[in-house]
């Protein structure tokens, strides 16, 4: 779930944090949160951005953003970075103050203004620590200090995170063999005047497929083979330890492992001295 917190600069500071700079000017700030209900161990990306700055009549020369009260008992700072590119700025960087538990971004220019096309300002990534409580509400006060060509404004807001239960993860691990085969003409039975034992054989047992459900949710899989153009005379099938696979959905429960062997049949009149790709194997995943 994403939540956007919007700050408008209007003439007076009212409940929606607005201060108007002039009759036709509105500079707005946004906070994009990747997930405001993170589980323990999950990371949260917080992106500070500007709204409507391109159309605003006033211009920004300096900007400071402070995210405060980052409790080290519950939050870990993973990274922080400026998203503004400006070689002429005298300051354009983020920093962490571990003693006072805040993150800061500072942009400043000795001359000139912030590019009017600027949208994203800075990004901060936090991680919820395991000793946070389920349903715990974490509030991070945010201070915006803006210096424009005509005024200086300080705003205060709050970023709110609610620690949720761990999210179930769907994770399927698939291990493939090299799928290398060679065709064996077999041996000639002179008594019956036929070739025996002819067919495709995998090289070094490279025809195995292992599908493992190492996630938290049950799943289903479906296997298929599609021959490439020009190789339709060669068919591909799958077998498990007991029987040939029939092409239907197969249940794959949590912690379950399924093993299949891919086999080829049929032949082409053309003889090859090198390996060629003759088709594609697909594994479709379902809930």
Secondary structure, 3 states (H helix, E strand, C coil): CCEEEEEECECCCCCCCCCECECCECCEEEEEECCCCCECCCEEEEEEEEECCCCCCCCEEEEEEEECCCCCCCEEEEEEEECCCCCCCCEEEEEEECCCCEEEEEEECCCCCCCCCCCEEEEEEEEECCCCCCCCEEEEEEEEEEEECCCEEEEEEEEEEECECCCCCCCEEEEECCCCEEEECCEEECCCCEEECCEEEEHHHCCEEEEEECCCCCEEEEEEEEECCCCCCCEEEEECCCCECCCCCEEECCCCEEEEEEEEECCCCCCCCCCCCCEEEEEEEEC
